[in-house]
């Protein structure tokens, strides 16, 4: 709730270069998710479990990186640091959410009930990742949420999850040129939707200065986190590219196995 001492809010600013980088990461992560959904579906036994776990890690790291880079794109007139353990908890939430998504879309059929229930779980996971990440912030300010935008961000997360699950399920078997183009377009849309959810949640967050922060603002300079955001972006890009190359090689290998060999993929 907003109280009298929260009437004054800090005004932040965005580094649009990092905002764009967060979208690029979200779009790539979305494409990887669409691609890995096909690998999980096509595999059985131990291979299926490995693809599910590996896919969850790759997709989760991608979604979390988008979120963290977008957070680093936002600057306040006070120094900001992040609690390591809470930040790792937000990463684990992203990986767990990604595992749920891949498991759902790899099933033989997906009716309305599994779709909606899965979207609610995934949306809740994304919301948990986002707001846990926000809770990791350490700064001389009070943080509070606009209740309307808070609820809106959760609803957006569920809607985004519904679209993502539906697309992943229906495009999981597409490997032709047309199918690849559909995945690219879908990934661009999904990336924009994921980023939209993040910034809706970000808009719900307000910061009120404390007496200490008011006194410190004129006496200190606030450093940029651009180098950290770029480093995270590069590392995440390498992880996602590794996942795509592994998926491509696995698809080529399994496609050349003779049918009469009776090998289950």
HUFEN-V363505 format. One record per helix or strand of 3 or more residues. SS is the DSSP state (hx for helix, st for strand). FROM is the first residue (numbers start at 0). TO is the last residue. If there is no record, write none. Layout:
BEGIN
<<SS,FROM,TO> <SS,FROM,TO>>
END
This chain:
BEGIN
<<hx,3,5> <hx,15,41> <hx,44,72> <hx,83,104> <hx,111,134> <st,140,144> <hx,146,170> <hx,176,202> <st,204,208> <hx,210,216> <hx,225,254> <hx,258,260>>
END
